[in-house]
Amino acid sequence: MSDVQTIEAFVDKYKALQAEIAKVIVGQEDVINQILISIFSGGHSLLVGVPGLAKTLMVNTIAQALGLDFKRIQFTPDLMPSDILGSEILDEERHFKFIKGPIFANIILADEINRTPPKTQAALLEAMQERAVTVAGHRYNLDLPYFVLATQNPIEQEGTYPLPEAQLDRFMFAIRLEYPSFQEEVQVVKATTTDLTVEVNALLTAQEIINYQNVIRRIPVADNVVEYAVSLVAKTRPKASTAASIVKEFVDWGAGPRASQNLILAAKTHAAINGKFSPDIEDVQAIATGILKHRIIKNYKAEAEGITDEGIISSLF
């Protein structure tokens, strides 16, 4: 099958995926789209939302629809790196045997990642970057595709370890979950207070997802689109000559080169799900907010005047 035929098949498969996930998850189309774009782009996502917005259910449903292995890790202040990576034990024959930790799955839900100390956060972030872990001097490769969805509670910050900017940069998307609308909440309550169960069918295999990821990476991009993405990121840097006036006034630090790479990768996937064989500037703009918002560090003046990340980013277009 040629790349063109693969992308045409991908459009149909993507629509079927959305329909399958919608059997369980009411609304949240934008959130699900960004998570799926992140998966097919080979990136990771950070979900920011208050408790009770079905984050775990959403990730579990997406994993089932994609036909992938799913594990949830609840991050706590006493969690050690070995608790997530695994450890070596002596077996009956007095040989060291490696027992894999929960990080060995295709999709990991890292619940409340800011609740655990930096040492454990770093262990997860190494796995995200390297797609492998090192335990007792031995390197263990993780099964592909590999995707981490970390969650943060934006309200309660006591006793937490906020992710440093360099670690936040490892996430392709930062996705904010909002409360459902009145009608959506009515649907949720109706669906979840009966004894009806919904079966989610696996529509893909791990190998099919890897094939789609490879085809998406091969999608050609025009020079003017790459230059637009790079110039958009440059505008977020207050010390750059091309910085926007709103950035000079309200931003301390802007996005780095990884943001430019992620903009192009996600734009390719956004183009593919819409049946296009090359992304244009509109595709870059469609995914830019989720990619740039956690990479822009606002100053005190922005906080005092209620200037939002989204407002800064949309003004750059």
C-alpha positions as CSV (number, residue, x, y, z in Angstrom):
1,M,0.0,0.0,0.0
2,S,1.4,3.4,-1.0
3,D,1.6,6.3,1.5
4,V,-1.3,8.1,-0.2
5,Q,-3.5,5.0,0.2
6,T,-2.4,4.6,3.8
7,I,-3.4,8.2,4.7
8,E,-6.8,7.7,3.0
9,A,-7.3,4.5,5.1
10,F,-6.1,6.4,8.1
11,V,-8.9,9.0,7.8
12,D,-11.5,6.3,7.9
13,K,-9.8,4.5,10.8
14,Y,-9.5,7.8,12.7
15,K,-13.3,8.5,12.3
16,A,-14.0,4.9,13.5
17,L,-11.8,5.5,16.5
18,Q,-13.6,8.7,17.5
19,A,-17.0,6.9,17.2
20,E,-15.7,4.0,19.3
21,I,-14.4,6.3,22.1
22,A,-17.6,8.3,22.0
23,K,-19.5,5.2,23.1
24,V,-18.0,5.7,26.6
25,I,-16.8,9.3,26.7
26,V,-19.4,12.1,26.4
27,G,-18.0,15.3,24.8
28,Q,-14.4,16.2,25.3
29,E,-13.8,16.0,21.5
30,D,-10.9,18.5,21.5
31,V,-9.2,16.7,24.4
32,I,-9.5,13.3,22.7
33,N,-8.3,14.8,19.3
34,Q,-5.2,16.2,20.9
35,I,-4.4,12.9,22.7
36,L,-4.8,10.9,19.5
37,I,-2.7,13.5,17.5
38,S,-0.1,13.1,20.2
39,I,-0.1,9.3,20.0
40,F,0.1,9.2,16.1
41,S,2.9,11.9,16.2
42,G,4.8,9.8,18.7
43,G,4.6,12.4,21.5
44,H,3.4,12.5,25.1
45,S,0.7,14.7,26.8
46,L,0.1,16.4,30.1
47,L,-3.5,16.7,31.2
48,V,-4.4,19.5,33.6
49,G,-7.8,19.3,35.2
50,V,-9.7,19.0,38.5
51,P,-10.6,15.5,39.8
52,G,-13.7,13.7,38.5
53,L,-13.4,14.7,34.8
54,A,-13.0,11.0,33.7
55,K,-9.3,11.3,32.9
56,T,-8.5,7.7,33.8
57,L,-11.6,6.4,32.0
58,M,-10.7,8.4,28.9
59,V,-7.2,7.1,28.7
60,N,-8.4,3.5,29.4
61,T,-11.0,3.8,26.7
62,I,-8.5,5.2,24.2
63,A,-6.1,2.4,25.0
64,Q,-8.8,-0.3,24.5
65,A,-9.9,1.3,21.1
66,L,-6.3,1.4,20.0
67,G,-5.7,-2.3,21.1
68,L,-2.9,-1.3,23.4
69,D,-1.8,-2.4,26.9
70,F,-2.6,0.2,29.5
71,K,-1.3,0.8,33.0
72,R,-2.1,3.5,35.6
73,I,0.4,4.6,38.1
74,Q,-0.8,6.7,41.1
75,F,2.1,9.1,42.0
76,T,2.5,9.7,45.7
77,P,5.2,11.4,47.8
78,D,6.7,8.1,48.9
79,L,6.9,6.5,45.4
80,M,10.4,5.4,44.5
81,P,11.9,5.0,41.0
82,S,12.0,1.2,41.5
83,D,8.2,1.2,42.1
84,I,7.6,2.2,38.6
85,L,10.6,0.8,36.7
86,G,10.8,-2.6,38.4
87,S,13.6,-4.2,40.4
88,E,15.9,-7.2,40.5
89,I,15.2,-10.0,42.9
90,L,17.0,-13.3,43.8
91,D,15.1,-16.3,42.5
92,E,15.1,-19.8,44.0
93,E,18.3,-20.7,42.1
94,R,20.0,-17.5,43.6
95,H,20.1,-15.8,40.2
96,F,19.0,-12.2,39.8
97,K,15.7,-11.9,38.0
98,F,14.3,-8.6,36.7
99,I,10.6,-8.0,37.7
100,K,9.1,-5.4,35.3
101,G,7.4,-2.4,36.9
102,P,4.1,-0.8,35.6
103,I,6.1,1.4,33.2
104,F,6.2,-1.6,30.8
105,A,3.0,-0.9,28.9
106,N,2.1,0.8,25.7
107,I,0.1,3.6,27.4
108,I,0.9,4.9,30.8
109,L,-1.4,7.1,32.9
110,A,0.9,8.9,35.3
111,D,-1.7,10.2,37.7
112,E,-0.8,13.4,39.6
113,I,2.8,13.4,38.5
114,N,3.4,16.6,40.6
115,R,2.8,14.6,43.8
116,T,6.0,12.6,43.6
117,P,9.6,13.6,44.3
118,P,11.9,14.7,41.4
119,K,13.9,11.4,41.5
120,T,10.8,9.4,40.5
121,Q,9.6,12.1,38.0
122,A,13.1,11.9,36.4
123,A,12.8,8.1,36.1
124,L,9.5,8.4,34.2
125,L,10.8,11.2,32.0
126,E,13.9,9.2,31.0
127,A,11.6,6.4,29.9
128,M,9.5,9.0,27.9
129,Q,12.6,10.3,26.1
130,E,14.7,7.1,25.6
131,R,11.8,4.6,25.2
132,A,14.0,2.5,27.5
133,V,14.9,2.2,31.2
134,T,18.2,1.3,33.0
135,V,18.0,-0.8,36.1
136,A,21.1,-2.1,37.9
137,G,23.2,-1.3,34.9
138,H,21.0,-3.2,32.4
139,R,19.1,-1.4,29.7
140,Y,15.5,-2.6,29.0
141,N,13.7,-1.4,25.9
142,L,10.0,-0.5,26.2
143,D,7.5,-1.9,23.8
144,L,6.4,0.4,21.0
145,P,4.2,2.4,20.5
146,Y,4.9,4.0,23.9
147,F,2.8,6.9,25.2
148,V,2.7,8.7,28.6
149,L,-0.3,10.7,29.6
150,A,0.5,12.6,32.9
151,T,-2.1,14.4,34.9
152,Q,-1.8,17.4,37.2
153,N,-4.4,18.8,39.6
154,P,-4.3,22.6,39.1
155,I,-6.0,23.4,42.4
156,E,-4.2,21.7,45.3
157,Q,-0.5,22.7,45.2
158,E,0.5,22.0,48.9
159,G,3.0,19.2,49.2
160,T,3.6,19.0,45.5
161,Y,6.8,19.0,43.3
162,P,6.0,21.1,40.2
163,L,7.6,19.8,37.0
164,P,10.6,22.0,36.0
165,E,10.3,23.8,32.6
166,A,12.9,21.4,31.1
167,Q,10.8,18.4,32.0
168,L,7.5,20.1,30.9
169,D,9.2,20.5,27.5
170,R,9.2,16.7,27.1
171,F,5.4,16.8,26.7
172,M,4.2,17.5,23.2
173,F,0.8,18.8,24.4
174,A,-0.5,20.4,27.6
175,I,-4.2,19.8,27.5
176,R,-6.7,21.5,29.8
177,L,-9.8,19.6,30.8
178,E,-12.9,21.8,31.4
179,Y,-16.1,20.9,33.1
180,P,-18.8,19.3,30.8
181,S,-21.7,21.4,29.6
182,F,-25.1,21.0,31.3
183,Q,-26.4,18.7,28.5
184,E,-23.1,16.6,28.5
185,E,-23.3,16.2,32.3
186,V,-26.9,15.0,32.1
187,Q,-25.8,12.4,29.5
188,V,-22.9,11.3,31.8
189,V,-25.2,10.9,34.8
190,K,-27.8,8.9,32.8
191,A,-25.1,6.7,31.3
192,T,-23.2,6.0,34.5
193,T,-26.1,5.3,37.0
194,T,-27.5,2.2,35.4
195,D,-26.3,-1.4,35.0
196,L,-25.6,-1.1,31.3
197,T,-22.0,-1.8,30.2
198,V,-20.5,-0.7,26.9
199,E,-17.9,-2.8,25.2
200,V,-15.1,-0.9,23.5
201,N,-13.6,-2.8,20.5
202,A,-10.0,-2.7,19.5
203,L,-9.8,-1.2,16.1
204,L,-6.0,-1.2,15.6
205,T,-2.9,-3.2,16.6
206,A,0.4,-1.9,17.9
207,Q,2.1,-2.6,14.6
208,E,-0.6,-0.7,12.6
209,I,-0.1,2.3,14.9
210,I,3.7,2.2,14.3
211,N,3.1,2.0,10.6
212,Y,0.8,5.1,10.7
213,Q,3.4,6.9,12.8
214,N,6.1,6.1,10.2
215,V,3.9,7.3,7.3
216,I,3.0,10.5,9.1
217,R,6.7,11.2,9.6
218,R,7.2,10.8,5.8
219,I,4.6,13.4,4.9
220,P,6.4,16.3,3.1
221,V,6.1,19.8,4.4
222,A,6.6,23.0,2.3
223,D,9.5,25.3,3.4
224,N,7.1,28.2,4.0
225,V,5.1,26.0,6.6
226,V,8.3,25.0,8.4
227,E,9.5,28.6,8.4
228,Y,6.1,29.7,9.7
229,A,6.3,27.2,12.6
230,V,9.9,28.3,13.5
231,S,9.0,32.0,13.3
232,L,5.9,31.4,15.5
233,V,8.1,29.8,18.2
234,A,10.7,32.6,17.8
235,K,7.9,35.2,18.5
236,T,7.4,33.7,22.0
237,R,11.0,34.5,23.0
238,P,11.1,38.0,24.7
239,K,14.8,38.6,23.9
240,A,14.5,37.7,20.2
241,S,14.4,40.5,17.6
242,T,11.2,39.1,16.2
243,A,9.4,38.9,19.6
244,A,5.8,40.1,19.6
245,S,5.1,43.2,21.7
246,I,2.7,41.3,24.0
247,V,5.5,38.8,24.6
248,K,8.1,41.5,25.5
249,E,5.6,42.9,28.0
250,F,4.2,39.7,29.6
251,V,6.6,36.8,29.0
252,D,9.9,35.9,30.9
253,W,10.9,32.9,28.8
254,G,9.7,31.5,25.5
255,A,9.6,28.1,23.8
256,G,12.7,26.2,22.6
257,P,13.5,24.3,19.4
258,R,11.5,21.2,20.6
259,A,8.4,23.3,20.2
260,S,9.2,23.9,16.5
261,Q,9.7,20.2,16.0
262,N,6.5,19.3,17.7
263,L,4.5,21.9,15.8
264,I,5.5,20.3,12.5
265,L,5.0,16.7,13.7
266,A,1.5,17.5,15.1
267,A,0.6,19.6,12.0
268,K,1.5,16.5,9.8
269,T,-0.9,14.4,11.9
270,H,-3.6,17.0,11.9
271,A,-3.3,17.2,8.1
272,A,-3.5,13.4,7.8
273,I,-6.6,13.0,9.9
274,N,-8.3,15.6,7.6
275,G,-7.3,13.7,4.5
276,K,-4.5,16.1,3.4
277,F,-1.2,14.9,2.1
278,S,0.8,17.9,3.3
279,P,0.2,20.3,6.2
280,D,-0.4,24.0,5.7
281,I,-0.2,27.0,8.0
282,E,-3.8,26.4,9.2
283,D,-2.8,23.0,10.5
284,V,0.1,24.5,12.5
285,Q,-2.3,27.1,14.0
286,A,-4.9,24.4,14.8
287,I,-2.5,22.6,17.2
288,A,-0.3,25.5,18.3
289,T,-2.0,26.4,21.6
290,G,-1.6,22.9,23.1
291,I,2.0,22.7,22.1
292,L,3.1,26.2,23.2
293,K,1.1,27.0,26.3
294,H,3.3,25.0,28.8
295,R,6.5,26.3,27.1
296,I,5.7,30.0,27.8
297,I,6.7,31.4,31.2
298,K,4.6,34.4,32.0
299,N,5.9,37.2,34.3
300,Y,4.2,38.7,37.4
301,K,2.6,41.5,35.3
302,A,0.8,38.9,33.2
303,E,-0.5,37.2,36.3
304,A,-1.6,40.5,37.8
305,E,-3.5,41.6,34.7
306,G,-5.1,38.2,34.1
307,I,-3.3,37.6,30.7
308,T,-3.8,34.0,29.7
309,D,-1.4,31.7,27.8
310,E,-4.1,31.2,25.2
311,G,-4.5,34.9,24.7
312,I,-0.8,35.4,24.1
313,I,-0.6,32.5,21.7
314,S,-3.6,33.5,19.6
315,S,-2.3,37.1,19.3
316,L,0.9,35.6,17.6
317,F,-1.2,34.3,14.7
